[in-house]
Amino acid sequence: MSRRIGIFGGSFNPIHIGHLVIAEAAWQEFSLDKVIFVPTGDTPNKDMHHISKYMRYEMVAKAIEGNSRFAISSIERDRTGPSYTVDTIHMFREQFGKEDQLYFICGTDSIADLPNWKYNVELLKCCEFISASRPGNEEEIIRSVSYFGDLGKEKIHFLRSPELNISSTILRKLIAKNKSVKYLVPDAVIQFIHENDLYKDTL
């Protein structure tokens, strides 16, 4: 029997309730059997604010603990050298088998930038895309889907989920100012951030 597996990639720096709402909505709307969170490794071209890939992995693990539909993978954390999403999808394809359907879950900002990704056409042929909605970049999304023609229309789907205007950038700044992020970040993650004195140099 084939399975429908969601692969939720991101830096999760830190993970917040917006990410969890997206994952929850995705499995319900697309009848996914499992959503696997895949925190990125240390990406040279993106500022991780001195938060290691191991710390980000631990925060995600704490955020999803107790949810049987959610899982976490260290596949990108453990990889060395440049990390491309297409490599991750190929590794999951080997793990799950050809009959299982893979859905890569991401934000609309990623969909807008998809024409600039390396091996983007190969990636679209390997899996479906589920894009969470964020208001303000609708025109960019339309251009991006059109860029891939029929393949884009067939493989890129949009998620009807609550639009929560929460970003990791805003949360990092709040934490740096010693402001409360309760109800925006899971309690276990807040405790981990405080115990490890994270994001103090974000400002």
TAURLIN-V270343 format. One record per run of one state. SS is the DSSP state (H for helix, E for strand, L for the rest). FROM is the first residue (numbers start at 1). LEN is the number of residues. Records with the same first field share a line. If there is no record, write none. Layout:
SS->FROM-LEN ; FROM-LEN
//
This chain:
L->1-3 ; 11-6 ; 30-4 ; 40-13 ; 65-5 ; 73-12 ; 97-4 ; 117-3 ; 127-1 ; 133-5 ; 148-1 ; 159-9 ; 177-5 ; 183-2 ; 186-1 ; 196-8
E->4-7 ; 34-6 ; 70-3 ; 101-7 ; 128-5 ; 156-3 ; 182-1 ; 185-1
H->17-13 ; 53-12 ; 85-12 ; 108-9 ; 120-7 ; 138-10 ; 149-7 ; 168-9 ; 187-9
//
